[in-house]
Each structure stands twice: as C-alpha cells, then as structure tokens.
Amino acid sequence: MKISIITASVVAGVMAAAPLAFAETGTTTASTTPNVGAKIACVGAAVSTRESSIDAAVQAHTTAVTAAYTARASALSAAYSKATAKEVRTAVKTAWSDFRTALKKAQRDWMSARNAAWKTYRTAAVKCMPPEGLGDGSNSGLELNGN
C-alpha cells in the first residue's frame, strides 16, 4: 500500500512539473529563434544579385555570339570576292576558324560568369542560414550551357 501511495505521489509530481518544464522550454525556444522573415529576405537578396549577374552574362554571351556571326558573314563575303580558288579556300578556312574560336570564347566566358554568379549566391545564401529547403540552388542545372 505504501508503494502505491509513493508511486502515485511521484507520478502526480511529475505530471504537475511537466507543464512547467514545457512552458520554460517553449519560452526559451521562442526567445532564441531567429527572425525567419529576415532570413527569407536575406536569401531573396542573394537570389536577386545572382539573377542580375546571370542576366548581364546572358546579354554579354548574346552580344559575343552575334558579333561572331557578323564577323563570319563579313569574312565569308570578303573570301568569295577573291580572284582565285586557292585564295577563297584559305579565306573561308580562316573565316570559319575565327568563328569557331569566337564561339568557344563566348561559351567559356558565359560558363565562367554563370558559375561565378551561382557560387556567389551559394556563399551568400549559406550566410543567411535559411530554413530547410528555402533556397532554389537545386535548379541551377536548368541554366543554358552556352551552346
């Protein structure tokens, strides 16, 4: 009988103390939880910076590709105004070689700028300490590959 009374007293004491323990934990957690809104805004700023950088890189890539096509058209036009077949072949070969070189450079520059934008974003986003799954870095594979 004494054991039942002691057991009942211990159980009642634990149950009475439990709400106090949970209330204290809830208060401590609430006061130390960082502002989620600020973290979201921080990630938003990082995304905005990334998107501006990518936009500039796409424009630069487009300009470089357009310039390569324009230069090729001009070089081919000049090539076909040559007097001999040998001169035409040499000039055509040079026109296409220069075109290929320009396109490769445009692609390298685009890839470098794109990768730098994503790297800067990832670094900034990590510093924001966002809630799980908030960033959009998993979508980076959808970017143009520069071809």
C-alpha positions, 0 to 999 in steps of 0.5 A, a space after each residue: 500500500 505504501 508503494 502505491 501511495 509513493 508511486 502515485 505521489 511521484 507520478 502526480 509530481 511529475 505530471 504537475 512539473 511537466 507543464 512547467 518544464 514545457 512552458 520554460 522550454 517553449 519560452 526559451 525556444 521562442 526567445 532564441 529563434 531567429 527572425 525567419 522573415 529576415 532570413 527569407 529576405 536575406 536569401 531573396 537578396 542573394 537570389 536577386 544579385 545572382 539573377 542580375 549577374 546571370 542576366 548581364 552574362 546572358 546579354 554579354 554571351 548574346 552580344 559575343 555570339 552575334 558579333 561572331 556571326 557578323 564577323 563570319 558573314 563579313 569574312 565569308 563575303 570578303 573570301 568569295 570576292 577573291 580572284 582565285 580558288 586557292 585564295 577563297 579556300 584559305 579565306 573561308 578556312 580562316 573565316 570559319 576558324 575565327 568563328 569557331 574560336 569566337 564561339 568557344 570564347 563566348 561559351 567559356 566566358 558565359 560558363 565562367 560568369 554563370 558559375 561565378 554568379 551561382 557560387 556567389 549566391 551559394 556563399 551568400 545564401 549559406 550566410 543567411 542560414 535559411 530554413 530547410 529547403 528555402 533556397 532554389 540552388 537545386 535548379 541551377 542545372 536548368 541554366 543554358 550551357 552556352 551552346 
